[in-house]
């Protein structure tokens, strides 16, 4: 996938992330904020939409399988067309740099990307992989690595908390304990886990999300319970 397609595709998830950082409840009652339940639904919907969109994109880009006839002395029987099984993946919740147009003295212009001051990649060295299939009650491990991909250093003390899940429960055995990150310079990484976890009892697509203080970084785990 080229860079422009990647930036276009991730916009669905960015919409939820930006809305959360701008509208998360601050005590107002004038209807201008959203509560934690609505915020969780936004994230889960964004991840699910991204999964469906990429599955559609993969299907459109996949090469068409063709039958190859096998000839014998008696008859010619075509080989059945194989069925392609598409395994969709999810684009992580990563804030995309802002596109700007730069013009020069000669009248020409080009598109450049301005890095965000506070930004992260929450999808490094993650387990389980997106869309992993598990059974109800299966034990599994949760781990991921957060990288500061912005241009500013995060001060020590940023909290990482459990935010939401599709079924409303914390899948980590004993519950996720809030973590405090140390100072994080651009390019620094912070590893989370591994934690022992148990899959939800209900079947279907499930998402569990975490929130880094400031609302600009949303690590998540997405699984299919069969």
C-alpha positions in Angstrom: 0.0 0.0 0.0 1.5 3.4 -1.0 1.8 6.2 1.5 -1.2 8.2 0.2 -3.5 5.2 0.4 -2.2 4.5 3.9 -2.9 8.0 5.1 -6.4 8.0 3.5 -7.3 4.6 5.1 -6.2 5.5 8.6 -8.5 8.6 8.6 -11.5 6.5 9.9 -9.6 5.6 13.1 -8.2 9.1 13.4 -11.7 10.6 13.5 -12.4 8.7 16.7 -9.1 9.6 18.3 -9.3 13.3 17.5 -12.9 13.5 18.7 -12.0 11.8 22.0 -9.1 14.1 22.7 -11.3 17.2 21.9 -14.6 16.2 23.5 -13.7 13.9 26.4 -15.8 14.9 29.5 -14.6 17.8 31.5 -17.5 18.3 33.7 -19.7 20.3 31.3 -23.4 19.5 31.0 -24.2 21.5 27.9 -24.1 18.5 25.6 -20.7 19.4 24.1 -18.9 16.4 25.6 -19.2 12.7 25.4 -19.2 10.2 28.2 -16.9 7.3 28.6 -19.4 4.8 27.2 -19.8 6.8 24.0 -16.1 7.2 23.7 -15.5 3.5 24.0 -18.1 2.9 21.3 -16.3 5.4 19.0 -13.0 3.5 19.3 -14.6 0.0 18.9 -16.6 1.2 15.9 -13.5 2.8 14.3 -11.4 -0.4 14.7 -14.2 -2.5 13.2 -14.8 -0.2 10.3 -11.1 -0.2 9.6 -11.0 -4.0 9.6 -14.0 -4.2 7.2 -12.6 -1.5 4.9 -9.2 -3.1 4.6 -10.8 -6.5 4.0 -12.7 -4.9 1.1 -9.5 -3.2 -0.2 -7.6 -6.5 0.0 -10.3 -8.3 -1.9 -10.3 -5.7 -4.7 -6.5 -5.8 -5.0 -6.2 -9.6 -4.9 -5.2 -11.3 -8.2 -7.9 -13.4 -9.8 -7.3 -17.2 -9.5 -7.7 -19.0 -12.9 -8.3 -22.6 -13.7 -5.5 -24.6 -15.4 -6.9 -27.4 -17.5 -5.2 -30.8 -17.1 -5.1 -32.8 -20.3 -5.1 -36.6 -20.4 -5.2 -39.0 -23.4 -8.9 -39.7 -22.7 -10.5 -36.5 -21.4 -9.7 -32.9 -20.6 -10.8 -32.0 -17.1 -10.2 -28.4 -15.8 -8.7 -28.1 -12.4 -11.3 -26.4 -10.0 -10.7 -22.8 -9.3 -9.1 -22.4 -5.8 -10.9 -20.3 -3.2 -9.0 -17.3 -1.9 -9.2 -16.8 1.9 -8.5 -13.2 2.8 -7.1 -12.4 6.2 -7.8 -8.8 7.0 -5.6 -6.7 9.3 -6.3 -3.5 11.2 -4.4 -0.3 10.7 -3.3 0.8 14.2 -4.5 4.0 15.9 -1.6 6.2 14.8 -2.1 9.9 14.4 -1.1 10.9 10.8 1.1 14.0 10.2 -0.8 17.0 8.9 -0.5 17.5 5.1 0.7 21.0 4.0 1.4 22.5 0.6 4.8 24.1 0.3 5.4 26.6 -2.6 8.7 27.8 -4.0 9.9 30.9 -5.7 9.5 29.3 -9.1 5.8 28.9 -8.7 5.9 25.1 -8.1 4.5 23.4 -5.0 4.5 20.1 -3.3 2.9 18.3 -0.5 4.8 17.8 2.8 3.9 16.3 6.1 4.3 18.3 9.3 5.1 15.9 12.2 2.8 16.1 15.2 4.3 17.3 18.5 2.6 14.5 20.5 2.2 11.3 18.6 2.8 7.6 19.1 2.9 4.2 17.5 1.1 1.9 19.9 1.2 -1.2 17.7 4.8 -2.4 17.9 5.7 -6.0 18.9 2.0 -6.6 19.7 0.4 -9.9 20.8 -2.0 -11.2 20.0 -2.0 -10.1 16.4 -5.0 -8.2 15.1 -8.0 -10.5 14.4 -6.5 -13.5 16.1 -9.1 -16.3 16.5 -9.6 -17.7 20.0 -12.3 -19.7 21.8 -14.4 -18.4 24.7 -12.4 -18.6 27.9 -9.1 -19.3 26.2 -6.0 -18.0 28.1 -3.7 -15.7 26.1 -1.0 -13.0 26.6 -1.4 -9.3 26.0 1.7 -7.2 25.3 2.6 -4.2 23.1 5.2 -1.5 22.8 4.6 2.2 22.6 7.0 4.5 20.7 7.1 8.3 20.8 6.8 9.2 17.2 6.2 12.9 17.8 8.6 15.8 17.9 8.4 16.6 21.7 9.6 14.7 24.8 6.9 13.4 27.0 7.6 14.3 30.6 7.9 11.5 33.2 4.6 10.5 34.8 2.2 10.0 31.9 -0.4 7.4 33.0 -1.4 4.4 30.8 -4.9 3.1 31.9 -7.4 0.5 30.8 -10.1 2.4 29.0 -12.8 0.1 27.5 -13.7 -3.2 26.0 -16.5 -4.5 23.8 -18.0 -6.5 26.6 -17.2 -3.9 29.3 -14.7 -6.1 31.2 -11.0 -6.0 31.7 -9.6 -9.2 30.1 -6.4 -9.1 32.0 -6.4 -11.6 34.9 -6.7 -9.5 38.1 -7.2 -6.3 36.1 -4.8 -3.9 34.4 -2.9 -1.8 36.9 -2.3 1.8 35.8 1.3 2.2 34.5 3.4 5.4 34.8 5.8 6.0 32.0 9.2 7.6 32.5 10.4 10.5 30.3 10.1 9.6 26.7 12.1 11.4 24.1 11.2 11.1 20.4 12.1 7.6 19.3 12.0 6.1 22.8 10.0 3.0 23.4 8.1 1.6 26.4 7.1 -2.1 26.6 3.8 -3.1 28.3 3.3 -6.7 29.4 3.1 -9.5 28.9 0.0 -10.0 30.9 -2.1 -13.2 31.4 -5.5 -12.6 30.0 -8.7 -14.6 29.3 -11.0 -14.2 26.2 -14.6 -13.0 26.8 -17.4 -15.5 27.0 -19.4 -14.0 24.2 -18.5 -14.9 20.6 -17.8 -12.3 17.9 -15.3 -9.5 17.2 -13.9 -7.9 20.5 -11.7 -4.9 21.1 -10.0 -3.8 24.3 -8.5 -0.4 24.4 -6.0 1.5 26.6 -5.5 5.3 26.9 -2.3 7.2 27.4 -2.6 10.4 29.4 -3.4 13.3 27.1 -5.7 11.2 24.8 -3.3 11.1 21.8 -2.3 7.5 22.1 -4.8 4.5 22.2 -3.2 1.1 22.3 -5.7 -1.7 21.6 -6.1 -5.5 21.3 -8.6 -6.9 18.6 -9.6 -10.5 18.6 -12.3 -12.8 17.1 -13.9 -15.2 19.6 -15.2 -18.3 17.7 
